Amino acid sequence: MKHTIQKRKLGNSNLEVSALGLSCMGMSYGYGPAHDKQQMIQLLRSAVELGVTFFDTAEAYGPYINEELLGEALAPFRSEVVIATKFGFKFNAEAGQSGMDSRPEHIKAVAEAALKRLKTDVIDLFYQHRVDPGVPIEDVAGAVKELIQEGKVKHFGLSEAGAQTIRRAHAVQPVTALQSEYSLWWREPEKEIIPTLEELGIGFVPFSPLGKGFLTGAIDANTKFDSADFRNVVPRFSEENRKTNQALVDLLGKIAQERNATSAQIALAWLLAQKRWIVPIPGTTKLNRLQENIGAAAITLTDDDLKEINTAVSNIEVQGDRYPAHLQKRVDR
């Protein structure tokens, strides 16, 4: 029997998805070696059974293998799910990712390749993975607009774009969703991004809504990461900063205990309570974590809860940048 999770619409678009999506990157890439393919197919199918209808991938995850994984796992449920993927990087056999490429002809080539890997005839949501300073955003939006007219893509998204870029893109082809990092320990989007999205009627898809795992309480100053785990180079995850940032996790734990929930569930419920057009996409490779995350959609935080969290969080200064300098350059702010 399929479960259902409450649904949300991404901004003014007609794109309706489960209130929590699933980021699939970590299944193939980023947090150590790729996981066993059959186990991940099972996990993706369990997510569908549990009511998740929104799945996030990218050609960059692997590269390519994460899209292939989703294509195989979700083929039996294709009409019931929304698949988001991304374009915007170049790859070569030796170096893997080798810079950005959002030229219109490249975007179209990526779309064709992604359709094959995803075993589908349409991409529900096609994001520019990072803003390419070498290509005017109007040209990018125009290329996706043509793909939408051809019926190969349904919706256009941006990732980590700044307010001006969002406005310029939206004027050419309405943007359905912006994907950027947002959580209790990265609240920068509240300054300019969220008001811009609200004004234009664009949905917000926070990635790393659990602070790359930190807000779950499962990571502390003594945690050792796999050598292939990119958290090793993230300043916020240095041992010293993890010690300092523990205060935020302790606070979440205290509130979670009062609510008979977990820290992760409170962190996700807080995001859901910010705007009704916010759809977080926590990633996981474990069924019990998936079930736990989905449980957050059933938690309603009261105004008093939100005040308590905001007051307490405003007294905690999170230490360390969220990206090392070379990756920060790719953020369009």
Backbone hydrogen bonds in HBPLUS format (Angstrom, degrees):
<---DONOR---> <-ACCEPTOR-->    atom                        ^
c    i                          cat <-CA-CA->   ^        H-A-AA   ^      H-
h    n   atom  resd res      DA  || num        DHA   H-A  angle D-A-AA Bond
n    s   type  num  typ     dist DA aas  dist angle  dist       angle   num
A0003-HIS N   A0049-GLU O   2.81 MM  46  6.13 171.7  1.82 165.3 167.2     1
A0019-ALA N   A0006-GLN O   2.86 MM  13  5.79 154.0  1.93 166.6 157.8     2
A0008-ARG N   A0017-VAL O   2.77 MM   9  5.54 158.3  1.82 163.1 170.7     3
A0017-VAL N   A0008-ARG O   2.87 MM   9  5.54 164.6  1.90 162.0 163.2     4
A0010-LEU N   A0015-LEU O   3.03 MM   5  5.80 161.2  2.07 159.2 163.0     5
A0013-SER N   A0010-LEU O   3.29 MM   3  5.97 146.9  2.40 136.9 138.1     6
A0012-ASN N   A0201-GLY O   2.80 MM 189  4.93 165.9  1.82 130.0 125.7     7
A0021-GLY N   A0280-PRO O   2.96 MM 259  6.25 166.4  1.98 157.2 159.9     8
A0022-LEU N   A0054-PHE O   2.85 MM  32  6.30 149.0  1.95 155.0 164.8     9
A0056-ASP N   A0022-LEU O   2.94 MM  34  6.12 164.6  1.97 160.1 157.4    10
A0023-SER N   A0282-PRO O   3.21 MM 259  5.66 166.6  2.23 114.9 118.8    11
A0024-CYS N   A0056-ASP O   2.98 MM  32  5.77 163.2  2.00 154.6 158.0    12
A0027-MET N   A0024-CYS O   3.04 MM   3  5.66 156.3  2.10 119.4 126.8    13
A0028-SER N   A0025-MET O   2.97 MM   3  5.86 155.9  2.03 127.5 132.7    14
A0029-TYR N   A0025-MET O   2.94 MM   4  5.71 142.1  2.09 149.3 158.6    15
A0035-HIS N   A0027-MET O   2.89 MM   8  5.52 173.1  1.90 152.1 154.2    16
A0230-PHE N   A0030-GLY O   2.98 MM 200  5.84 168.8  1.99 168.9 167.3    17
A0040-MET N   A0036-ASP O   3.02 MM   4  6.31 154.4  2.08 152.3 160.2    18
A0041-ILE N   A0037-LYS O   2.89 MM   4  6.17 153.0  1.96 153.0 160.7    19
A0042-GLN N   A0038-GLN O   3.04 MM   4  6.24 158.9  2.08 144.5 150.0    20
A0043-LEU N   A0039-GLN O   2.93 MM   4  6.24 151.2  2.01 142.4 150.7    21
A0044-LEU N   A0040-MET O   2.86 MM   4  6.11 161.6  1.89 151.3 155.5    22
A0045-ARG N   A0041-ILE O   2.95 MM   4  6.20 158.3  2.00 149.4 155.4    23
A0046-SER N   A0042-GLN O   2.85 MM   4  6.09 146.2  1.97 143.5 153.7    24
A0047-ALA N   A0043-LEU O   2.89 MM   4  6.20 148.1  1.99 145.6 154.4    25
A0048-VAL N   A0044-LEU O   3.18 MM   4  6.57 150.9  2.27 143.1 149.6    26
A0049-GLU N   A0045-ARG O   3.05 MM   4  6.39 160.7  2.09 145.6 150.6    27
A0050-LEU N   A0046-SER O   2.83 MM   4  6.12 142.2  1.98 146.1 157.4    28
A0052-VAL N   A0047-ALA O   2.92 MM   5  5.37 155.8  1.98 155.0 147.7    29
A0051-GLY N   A0048-VAL O   2.97 MM   3  5.18 158.3  2.02 106.9 113.6    30
A0082-VAL N   A0053-THR O   2.61 MM  29  5.82 163.1  1.63 160.7 165.8    31
A0055-PHE N   A0082-VAL O   2.91 MM  27  6.26 168.3  1.92 171.8 175.8    32
A0084-ALA N   A0055-PHE O   2.88 MM  29  6.17 170.0  1.89 171.2 173.5    33
A0057-THR N   A0084-ALA O   2.84 MM  27  6.08 161.6  1.88 157.7 164.1    34
A0061-TYR N   A0058-ALA O   3.17 MM   3  5.55 155.1  2.23 108.6 115.3    35
A0064-TYR N   A0059-GLU O   2.75 MM   5  4.74 157.2  1.80 140.2 148.2    36
A0062-GLY N   A0060-ALA O   2.91 MM   2  5.84 109.3  2.42 117.1 100.7    37
A0066-ASN N   A0061-TYR O   3.22 MM   5  5.60 155.8  2.28 172.8 166.1    38
A0068-GLU N   A0064-TYR O   3.17 MM   4  6.49 161.8  2.20 154.5 160.0    39
A0069-LEU N   A0065-ILE O   2.94 MM   4  6.10 151.9  2.02 141.3 148.8    40
A0070-LEU N   A0066-ASN O   3.04 MM   4  6.35 162.4  2.07 150.6 154.0    41
A0071-GLY N   A0067-GLU O   2.84 MM   4  6.07 160.7  1.88 152.5 158.6    42
A0072-GLU N   A0068-GLU O   3.04 MM   4  6.29 159.5  2.09 149.1 153.0    43
A0073-ALA N   A0069-LEU O   2.91 MM   4  6.09 171.3  1.91 155.5 158.5    44
A0074-LEU N   A0070-LEU O   2.83 MM   4  5.65 165.9  1.85 152.8 156.1    45
A0077-PHE N   A0074-LEU O   2.84 MM   3  5.29 145.5  1.95 116.6 127.7    46
A0078-ARG N   A0075-ALA O   3.35 MM   3  5.08 171.3  2.35 109.0 108.5    47
A0080-GLU N   A0077-PHE O   2.73 MM   3  5.42 152.8  1.80 127.9 137.2    48
A0081-VAL N   A0078-ARG O   3.42 MM   3  5.60 157.2  2.47 104.4 110.4    49
A0125-LEU N   A0083-ILE O   3.35 MM  42  6.53 146.9  2.46 146.1 142.6    50
A0085-THR N   A0125-LEU O   3.03 MM  40  6.52 151.4  2.11 167.5 174.6    51
A0127-TYR N   A0085-THR O   2.91 MM  42  6.27 165.9  1.93 156.7 157.3    52
A0087-PHE N   A0127-TYR O   2.94 MM  40  6.41 151.8  2.02 163.2 171.8    53
A0129-HIS N   A0087-PHE O   2.72 MM  42  5.58 176.8  1.72 172.5 173.1    54
A0101-ASP N   A0088-GLY O   2.85 MM  13  5.00 162.5  1.88 115.7 119.2    55
A0090-LYS N   A0099-GLY O   2.90 MM   9  5.63 153.5  1.97 150.4 146.6    56
A0098-SER N   A0090-LYS O   2.80 MM   8  5.35 168.8  1.81 136.3 139.0    57
A0092-ASN N   A0096-GLY O   2.79 MM   4  5.14 151.7  1.87 139.0 146.4    58
A0096-GLY N   A0092-ASN O   2.87 MM   4  5.14 140.5  2.02 152.8 155.6    59
A0106-HIS N   A0103-ARG O   2.84 MM   3  5.25 124.4  2.15 111.7 127.2    60
A0107-ILE N   A0103-ARG O   2.95 MM   4  6.27 158.5  2.00 158.1 165.2    61
A0108-LYS N   A0104-PRO O   3.08 MM   4  6.37 159.5  2.13 151.0 155.5    62
A0109-ALA N   A0105-GLU O   3.12 MM   4  6.31 150.6  2.21 136.4 144.3    63
A0110-VAL N   A0106-HIS O   2.86 MM   4  6.12 159.5  1.90 156.4 161.9    64
A0111-ALA N   A0107-ILE O   2.95 MM   4  6.22 155.5  2.01 147.5 154.3    65
A0112-GLU N   A0108-LYS O   3.12 MM   4  6.39 161.3  2.15 147.2 150.9    66
A0113-ALA N   A0109-ALA O   3.08 MM   4  6.35 163.3  2.11 149.7 154.0    67
A0114-ALA N   A0110-VAL O   2.80 MM   4  5.97 159.1  1.84 154.2 160.5    68
A0115-LEU N   A0111-ALA O   2.94 MM   4  6.12 156.7  1.99 151.8 157.4    69
A0116-LYS N   A0112-GLU O   3.34 MM   4  6.65 154.4  2.41 142.9 148.5    70
A0117-ARG N   A0113-ALA O   3.03 MM   4  6.37 167.1  2.05 152.2 155.6    71
A0118-LEU N   A0114-ALA O   2.79 MM   4  5.87 157.9  1.84 153.8 159.9    72
A0120-THR N   A0115-LEU O   3.06 MM   5  5.35 171.3  2.06 153.9 156.7    73
A0119-LYS N   A0116-LYS O   3.05 MM   3  5.02 155.9  2.11 101.8 109.0    74
A0123-ILE N   A0152-LYS O   2.84 MM  29  6.23 161.5  1.87 142.8 145.7    75
A0154-LYS N   A0123-ILE O   2.84 MM  31  6.28 149.8  1.93 163.2 164.2    76
A0155-HIS N   A0124-ASP O   2.93 MM  31  5.90 124.0  2.25 122.4 138.8    77
A0126-PHE N   A0155-HIS O   2.87 MM  29  6.20 164.5  1.89 152.8 154.2    78
A0157-GLY N   A0126-PHE O   2.96 MM  31  5.67 159.3  2.00 130.7 126.0    79
A0128-GLN N   A0157-GLY O   2.96 MM  29  6.39 143.3  2.09 135.8 140.0    80
A0159-SER N   A0128-GLN O   3.09 MM  31  6.02 117.4  2.50 162.0 166.4    81
A0135-VAL N   A0132-ASP O   3.12 MM   3  5.70 171.7  2.13 121.0 123.7    82
A0139-ASP N   A0136-PRO O   2.92 MM   3  5.47 132.1  2.15 112.1 123.6    83
A0140-VAL N   A0136-PRO O   3.31 MM   4  6.79 151.7  2.40 146.2 154.3    84
A0141-ALA N   A0137-ILE O   2.88 MM   4  6.13 170.6  1.89 155.7 157.4    85
A0142-GLY N   A0138-GLU O   2.88 MM   4  5.97 149.3  1.97 137.8 147.2    86
A0143-ALA N   A0139-ASP O   2.98 MM   4  6.18 150.2  2.07 141.4 148.2    87
A0144-VAL N   A0140-VAL O   3.08 MM   4  6.45 161.5  2.12 154.0 158.5    88
A0145-LYS N   A0141-ALA O   2.84 MM   4  6.01 151.7  1.92 145.0 154.0    89
A0146-GLU N   A0142-GLY O   3.05 MM   4  6.34 151.4  2.13 143.8 150.0    90
A0147-LEU N   A0143-ALA O   3.11 MM   4  6.47 153.0  2.18 143.4 150.8    91
A0148-ILE N   A0144-VAL O   2.87 MM   4  6.17 147.2  1.98 149.6 159.0    92
A0149-GLN N   A0145-LYS O   2.89 MM   4  6.24 154.1  1.96 147.0 154.5    93
A0150-GLU N   A0146-GLU O   2.90 MM   4  6.17 142.6  2.04 143.4 153.9    94
A0152-LYS N   A0147-LEU O   2.95 MM   5  5.39 149.0  2.05 168.0 162.7    95
A0151-GLY N   A0148-ILE O   3.01 MM   3  5.06 153.3  2.08 101.4 109.9    96
A0176-THR N   A0156-PHE O   2.83 MM  20  5.74 159.3  1.87 163.2 169.9    97
A0158-LEU N   A0177-ALA O   3.08 MM  19  6.63 152.2  2.16 152.0 160.4    98
A0179-GLN N   A0158-LEU O   2.77 MM  21  6.25 160.2  1.81 152.4 159.1    99
A0160-GLU N   A0179-GLN O   2.83 MM  19  6.29 146.4  1.94 147.2 158.5   100
A0332-ASP N   A0160-GLU O   3.23 MM 172  6.23 151.4  2.32 173.5 177.9   101
A0166-ILE N   A0162-GLY O   3.01 MM   4  6.26 159.2  2.05 156.9 163.5   102
A0167-ARG N   A0163-ALA O   3.04 MM   4  6.31 160.6  2.07 150.8 155.2   103
A0168-ARG N   A0164-GLN O   2.97 MM   4  6.25 163.3  2.00 152.5 156.8   104
A0169-ALA N   A0165-THR O   2.93 MM   4  6.09 164.0  1.95 154.1 158.3   105
A0170-HIS N   A0166-ILE O   2.91 MM   4  5.95 166.1  1.93 151.8 156.3   106
A0171-ALA N   A0167-ARG O   3.13 MM   4  6.28 139.4  2.30 143.1 152.0   107
A0172-VAL N   A0169-ALA O   2.95 MM   3  5.48 145.0  2.08 112.4 122.3   108
A0173-GLN N   A0169-ALA O   2.99 MM   4  6.24 171.0  2.00 164.8 166.1   109
A0203-GLY N   A0176-THR O   2.87 MM  27  6.01 158.7  1.91 148.4 144.6   110
A0178-LEU N   A0203-GLY O   2.90 MM  25  6.31 152.1  1.98 149.6 154.5   111
A0205-VAL N   A0178-LEU O   2.81 MM  27  6.03 169.1  1.82 159.7 160.0   112
A0207-PHE N   A0180-SER O   2.98 MM  27  5.82 152.6  2.05 122.3 131.2   113
A0183-SER N   A0186-TRP O   3.11 MM   3  5.07 159.3  2.16 125.9 129.7   114
A0186-TRP N   A0183-SER O   3.07 MM   3  5.07 168.8  2.08 107.2 110.6   115
A0190-GLU N   A0187-ARG O   3.02 MM   3  5.85 160.6  2.06 126.6 132.2   116
A0191-LYS N   A0188-GLU O   3.08 MM   3  5.92 157.6  2.13 127.6 131.8   117
A0194-ILE N   A0189-PRO O   2.89 MM   5  5.82 170.3  1.90 153.9 153.6   118
A0196-THR N   A0192-GLU O   3.24 MM   4  6.29 151.6  2.33 140.0 147.9   119
A0197-LEU N   A0193-ILE O   2.90 MM   4  6.19 161.5  1.93 159.8 165.1   120
A0198-GLU N   A0194-ILE O   2.90 MM   4  6.08 161.0  1.94 153.1 158.5   121
A0199-GLU N   A0195-PRO O   3.01 MM   4  6.14 161.1  2.04 144.7 149.5   122
A0200-LEU N   A0196-THR O   3.03 MM   4  6.25 156.9  2.09 149.2 155.1   123
A0201-GLY N   A0197-LEU O   2.81 MM   4  5.74 123.5  2.13 143.7 157.4   124
A0202-ILE N   A0197-LEU O   2.96 MM   5  4.82 167.0  1.98 136.4 140.7   125
A0204-PHE N   A0277-TRP O   3.09 MM  73  6.37 170.3  2.10 151.5 154.0   126
A0279-VAL N   A0204-PHE O   2.89 MM  75  6.33 160.8  1.93 162.2 168.8   127
A0281-ILE N   A0206-PRO O   3.05 MM  75  6.28 158.0  2.10 170.6 164.3   128
A0211-GLY N   A0208-SER O   2.96 MM   3  5.06 148.0  2.06 118.3 115.3   129
A0213-GLY N   A0210-LEU O   3.03 MM   3  5.27 125.2  2.34 101.0 115.3   130
A0215-LEU N   A0210-LEU O   2.97 MM   5  4.99 160.8  2.01 137.9 139.1   131
A0214-PHE N   A0211-GLY O   3.03 MM   3  5.18 163.6  2.06 115.6 114.7   132
A0216-THR N   A0213-GLY O   3.23 MM   3  5.65 159.9  2.27 111.0 117.1   133
A0217-GLY N   A0214-PHE O   3.21 MM   3  5.95 165.0  2.24 118.6 122.8   134
A0223-THR N   A0220-ASP O   3.08 MM   3  5.48 162.7  2.11 115.4 120.7   135
A0229-ASP N   A0226-ASP O   2.93 MM   3  5.19 162.7  1.96 118.5 120.8   136
A0232-ASN N   A0229-ASP O   3.17 MM   3  6.13 170.9  2.17 125.7 128.3   137
A0233-VAL N   A0230-PHE O   3.08 MM   3  5.81 157.2  2.14 118.2 123.1   138
A0234-VAL N   A0231-ARG O   3.17 MM   3  4.97 157.6  2.22  99.8 106.7   139
A0237-PHE N   A0234-VAL O   2.81 MM   3  5.49 154.4  1.87 122.7 131.0   140
A0238-SER N   A0235-PRO O   3.02 MM   3  5.43 165.8  2.04 118.8 119.0   141
A0236-ARG N   A0321-ASP O   3.01 MM  85  5.34 133.3  2.24 169.6 156.0   142
A0242-ARG N   A0238-SER O   2.83 MM   4  6.08 155.4  1.89 159.7 167.8   143
A0243-LYS N   A0239-GLU O   3.09 MM   4  6.37 150.2  2.18 145.0 152.1   144
A0244-THR N   A0240-GLU O   3.24 MM   4  6.63 159.1  2.29 147.1 151.6   145
A0245-ASN N   A0241-ASN O   2.78 MM   4  5.93 164.5  1.81 155.1 159.8   146
A0246-GLN N   A0243-LYS O   3.38 MM   3  5.42 152.4  2.46  98.1 106.0   147
A0248-LEU N   A0245-ASN O   3.14 MM   3  5.85 141.1  2.30 117.6 124.6   148
A0249-VAL N   A0246-GLN O   3.05 MM   3  5.16 114.3  2.49  98.6 114.3   149
A0250-ASP N   A0246-GLN O   2.87 MM   4  6.17 158.9  1.91 159.0 165.6   150
A0251-LEU N   A0247-ALA O   3.07 MM   4  6.27 154.1  2.14 142.1 148.5   151
A0252-LEU N   A0248-LEU O   3.04 MM   4  6.35 162.1  2.07 148.0 152.4   152
A0253-GLY N   A0249-VAL O   2.88 MM   4  6.10 157.8  1.93 149.4 155.9   153
A0254-LYS N   A0250-ASP O   3.02 MM   4  6.30 148.8  2.12 144.5 152.1   154
A0255-ILE N   A0251-LEU O   3.10 MM   4  6.47 163.6  2.13 156.3 159.2   155
A0256-ALA N   A0252-LEU O   2.81 MM   4  5.95 160.2  1.84 153.2 159.8   156
A0257-GLN N   A0253-GLY O   2.95 MM   4  6.09 152.9  2.03 143.1 149.7   157
A0258-GLU N   A0254-LYS O   3.25 MM   4  6.57 157.0  2.31 145.5 150.6   158
A0259-ARG N   A0255-ILE O   3.14 MM   4  6.42 139.5  2.31 141.9 153.0   159
A0259-ARG N   A0256-ALA O   3.04 MM   3  5.07 125.8  2.35  94.8 109.3   160
A0261-ALA N   A0256-ALA O   2.86 MM   5  4.79 177.8  1.86 143.2 143.9   161
A0260-ASN N   A0257-GLN O   3.20 MM   3  5.05 161.4  2.24 100.5 106.0   162
A0266-ILE N   A0262-THR O   3.07 MM   4  6.44 155.7  2.13 154.2 160.5   163
A0267-ALA N   A0263-SER O   2.96 MM   4  6.22 161.3  2.00 153.6 158.9   164
A0268-LEU N   A0264-ALA O   2.98 MM   4  6.23 155.5  2.04 150.7 156.9   165
A0269-ALA N   A0265-GLN O   2.81 MM   4  5.92 159.8  1.85 146.9 153.5   166
A0270-TRP N   A0266-ILE O   2.86 MM   4  5.96 150.7  1.95 146.1 153.5   167
A0271-LEU N   A0267-ALA O   3.36 MM   4  6.61 153.3  2.43 134.9 140.8   168
A0272-LEU N   A0268-LEU O   2.96 MM   4  6.31 164.3  1.98 155.2 159.2   169
A0273-ALA N   A0269-ALA O   2.97 MM   4  6.12 139.6  2.13 140.9 151.5   170
A0274-GLN N   A0271-LEU O   3.05 MM   3  5.36 153.4  2.12 108.3 116.4   171
A0278-ILE N   A0275-LYS O   3.37 MM   3  5.57 153.2  2.45 114.0 111.9   172
A0290-LEU N   A0286-LYS O   3.01 MM   4  6.29 154.8  2.07 150.2 158.0   173
A0291-GLN N   A0287-LEU O   2.92 MM   4  6.22 162.7  1.95 157.5 161.0   174
A0292-GLU N   A0288-ASN O   2.99 MM   4  6.13 153.8  2.06 137.3 145.1   175
A0293-ASN N   A0289-ARG O   2.79 MM   4  6.03 164.9  1.81 153.4 156.9   176
A0294-ILE N   A0290-LEU O   2.97 MM   4  6.19 165.2  2.00 151.9 155.9   177
A0295-GLY N   A0291-GLN O   3.05 MM   4  6.25 143.0  2.19 140.6 150.4   178
A0295-GLY N   A0292-GLU O   3.11 MM   3  5.13 123.1  2.45  94.7 109.3   179
A0296-ALA N   A0293-ASN O   2.95 MM   3  5.51 153.4  2.02 112.0 120.2   180
A0297-ALA N   A0294-ILE O   3.04 MM   3  5.80 153.1  2.11 120.4 126.3   181
A0298-ALA N   A0295-GLY O   3.15 MM   3  5.65 154.7  2.21 110.6 117.8   182
A0299-ILE N   A0296-ALA O   3.04 MM   3  5.28 164.6  2.07 110.9 115.5   183
A0306-LEU N   A0302-THR O   2.94 MM   4  6.29 165.0  1.96 155.7 159.0   184
A0307-LYS N   A0303-ASP O   2.85 MM   4  6.08 154.6  1.92 146.2 153.6   185
A0308-GLU N   A0304-ASP O   2.87 MM   4  6.08 164.0  1.90 151.1 155.4   186
A0309-ILE N   A0305-ASP O   2.90 MM   4  6.20 162.3  1.93 154.3 159.0   187
A0310-ASN N   A0306-LEU O   2.86 MM   4  6.01 170.4  1.87 151.6 154.8   188
A0311-THR N   A0307-LYS O   2.82 MM   4  5.93 164.8  1.84 155.6 159.8   189
A0312-ALA N   A0308-GLU O   3.00 MM   4  6.09 167.4  2.02 147.2 151.3   190
A0313-VAL N   A0309-ILE O   2.78 MM   4  5.90 164.0  1.80 156.2 161.5   191
A0314-SER N   A0310-ASN O   2.93 MM   4  5.96 151.1  2.02 142.4 149.7   192
A0315-ASN N   A0312-ALA O   3.15 MM   3  5.51 149.5  2.25 104.3 113.3   193
A0316-ILE N   A0313-VAL O   2.91 MM   3  5.22 163.4  1.94 113.5 118.7   194
A0327-LEU N   A0324-PRO O   3.02 MM   3  5.70 139.3  2.19 120.7 131.1   195
A0328-GLN N   A0324-PRO O   3.06 MM   4  6.22 151.2  2.15 152.8 160.8   196
A0329-LYS N   A0325-ALA O   3.33 MM   4  6.56 143.9  2.47 147.7 153.8   197
A0330-ARG N   A0327-LEU O   2.97 MM   3  5.52 153.4  2.04 112.2 120.0   198
A0331-VAL N   A0328-GLN O   2.97 MM   3  5.50 166.2  1.99 119.7 123.1   199
A0333-ARG N   A0331-VAL O   3.02 MM   2  5.92 125.0  2.34 110.4  94.7   200
